[in-house]
Amino acid sequence: MRRLLPTLLATALLAACGGSPEPAAPDAAAPPAPGAELGSVPAPADPVTGEPAPPPMPSGDFRIVAVELDDAIDAEGRAVTPTLAFRRGDRIHASVVGVGGSQGLTLSARWFGPDGAEIANAGQSLVPDKPTVVTFAISQPQPWPVGEYRLEVAINQRVVETREFEVR
């Protein structure tokens, strides 16, 4: 009765506020309700990090063959003179070259500053059927802080390439 009274009071309070009560925590000794096994299994977790597994890789044979960084790109979106060292006022481009095909995927770039914090994140949906170049870029009105930076390139939120670079 002591456990039932707080539950009834919380239910009455939520009903008065127009909300619905939270479902009660299941009793560990009680068997699962019929059909509870279906569709109620959480996404598998990474055994090392414990985080939910990322979405699956796309169908097809698409893969990244180059990630080039530079302060300038050519007409095709490729780095003119790939480098891993930049000046504080540079606009920094990442040319991501992929080959192969897919019925659809999202290619994304996440940029991290010297302190490890994310400074930019962008993505592009693709349905590649030939060699593809996707360009991502970062810039800011103030000079970049000096230090070590990191770029992560992902396909469907799965990091497939990482580049570390420096701002001097």
C-alpha positions in Angstrom: 0.0 0.0 0.0 2.9 2.4 0.8 4.3 2.0 -2.8 0.8 2.3 -4.3 -0.1 5.6 -2.7 2.8 7.7 -4.3 2.0 6.1 -7.7 -1.7 7.0 -7.4 -0.8 10.6 -6.3 1.6 11.0 -9.3 -1.1 9.6 -11.7 -3.7 12.0 -10.3 -1.3 14.9 -10.6 -0.4 14.1 -14.2 -4.0 13.6 -15.1 -4.9 17.0 -13.6 -2.1 18.6 -15.7 -3.2 16.8 -18.9 -0.2 14.5 -19.0 -0.1 10.7 -19.0 1.7 8.8 -16.3 5.0 7.1 -16.9 4.7 3.4 -17.2 5.6 1.6 -14.0 9.0 -0.1 -14.0 8.6 -3.8 -14.8 8.9 -6.3 -12.0 12.1 -8.2 -12.6 10.5 -11.5 -11.5 7.5 -11.1 -13.8 7.5 -12.8 -17.2 7.5 -10.5 -20.2 4.1 -9.7 -21.7 3.1 -11.7 -24.8 4.8 -10.1 -27.8 7.1 -8.0 -25.6 10.2 -9.6 -27.1 9.2 -8.4 -30.6 10.3 -4.9 -31.4 11.3 -4.0 -27.9 15.0 -5.0 -28.2 17.2 -1.9 -28.0 19.8 -1.3 -30.7 22.9 -3.3 -30.2 25.6 -1.4 -28.3 29.3 -1.2 -29.1 30.9 -3.7 -26.7 33.8 -1.3 -26.0 32.1 2.1 -25.7 28.6 0.9 -24.7 27.1 3.5 -27.2 24.4 2.5 -29.7 25.7 1.0 -32.9 25.7 3.5 -35.8 23.4 3.1 -38.8 24.4 0.4 -41.3 26.8 1.1 -44.2 25.0 1.7 -47.5 24.5 -1.0 -50.1 26.8 -1.0 -53.1 30.6 -0.8 -53.3 31.1 2.9 -52.6 34.3 3.7 -50.7 36.5 6.7 -49.9 39.8 6.6 -51.8 41.3 10.0 -50.8 40.8 12.8 -48.3 42.9 15.9 -49.2 43.1 19.1 -47.2 44.2 22.4 -48.7 43.5 26.2 -48.6 42.4 26.1 -52.3 40.5 23.8 -54.6 40.4 23.4 -58.3 37.3 23.5 -60.6 36.6 19.8 -59.9 36.7 20.4 -56.1 40.1 18.7 -55.6 42.8 20.1 -53.4 45.3 22.1 -55.4 48.3 21.4 -53.2 47.3 19.0 -50.4 48.8 19.9 -47.0 48.3 19.3 -43.3 49.6 22.7 -42.2 47.6 25.9 -42.4 47.9 29.6 -41.5 45.6 31.2 -39.0 43.6 33.1 -41.6 43.1 30.2 -44.1 39.9 28.8 -45.3 40.4 25.1 -45.0 38.9 22.7 -47.6 38.6 19.0 -47.5 38.2 17.2 -50.8 36.7 13.7 -50.3 37.1 11.4 -53.3 34.9 8.4 -53.5 34.5 5.6 -56.1 31.9 2.9 -56.6 28.1 3.1 -56.5 25.4 3.1 -53.9 21.6 3.4 -53.9 22.0 6.2 -51.4 24.2 7.4 -48.5 25.2 10.4 -46.5 28.7 11.6 -46.6 29.6 13.9 -43.7 32.6 15.8 -42.2 33.1 16.8 -38.6 35.8 19.3 -37.7 37.4 19.4 -34.2 39.5 22.2 -32.7 42.6 22.1 -30.6 40.5 21.6 -27.4 38.7 18.6 -28.9 35.4 20.5 -29.3 33.4 20.1 -32.5 33.7 23.4 -34.5 31.7 22.4 -37.6 29.6 19.5 -39.0 28.2 19.2 -42.5 26.7 16.4 -44.6 25.6 15.7 -48.1 23.2 13.0 -49.4 24.6 11.2 -52.5 23.5 8.5 -54.9 26.9 7.9 -56.5 27.3 5.9 -59.7 30.8 7.1 -60.8 33.8 8.7 -59.1 32.7 11.5 -56.9 34.4 14.5 -55.3 32.6 16.2 -52.3 34.2 19.3 -50.8 33.7 20.5 -47.3 35.2 23.7 -46.0 35.6 25.7 -42.8 36.5 29.4 -42.2 35.8 32.1 -39.7 36.2 35.9 -39.5 38.8 35.7 -36.7 42.1 33.9 -37.1 42.1 30.2 -36.1 43.7 29.4 -32.8 47.1 27.8 -33.2 47.1 24.0 -32.5 46.2 20.5 -33.7 42.9 20.0 -35.4 41.0 16.9 -36.6 38.6 16.1 -39.4 36.4 13.0 -39.4 34.8 11.8 -42.6 31.8 9.5 -42.2 29.5 7.4 -44.4 26.1 7.1 -42.8 27.5 8.4 -39.5 30.3 5.8 -39.4 33.7 7.4 -39.4 35.8 5.9 -42.2 38.7 8.4 -42.5 40.4 10.8 -40.0 42.9 13.5 -40.8 44.8 15.5 -38.3 46.2 18.9 -39.3 47.8 21.9 -37.8 47.2 25.6 -37.7 50.4 27.6 -37.2 
